[in-house]
């Protein structure tokens, strides 16, 4: 069973930012996939809720050097 978290992220300026953030999120145990879109800073994370909580995604984004401006 998977859930999906949606984040809006600021601070991404290029394809390299997208690639780095996607890799950082997908390295979190319990994350199945992360889709990161530069335009609008939209991030969707599919994850196993028995292994990881959405708060971990905010922390990962911030550790990667970006800001979460909205999540749901």
Order of alpha helices (4+ residues) and beta strands (2+ residues): beta-alpha-beta-beta-alpha-beta
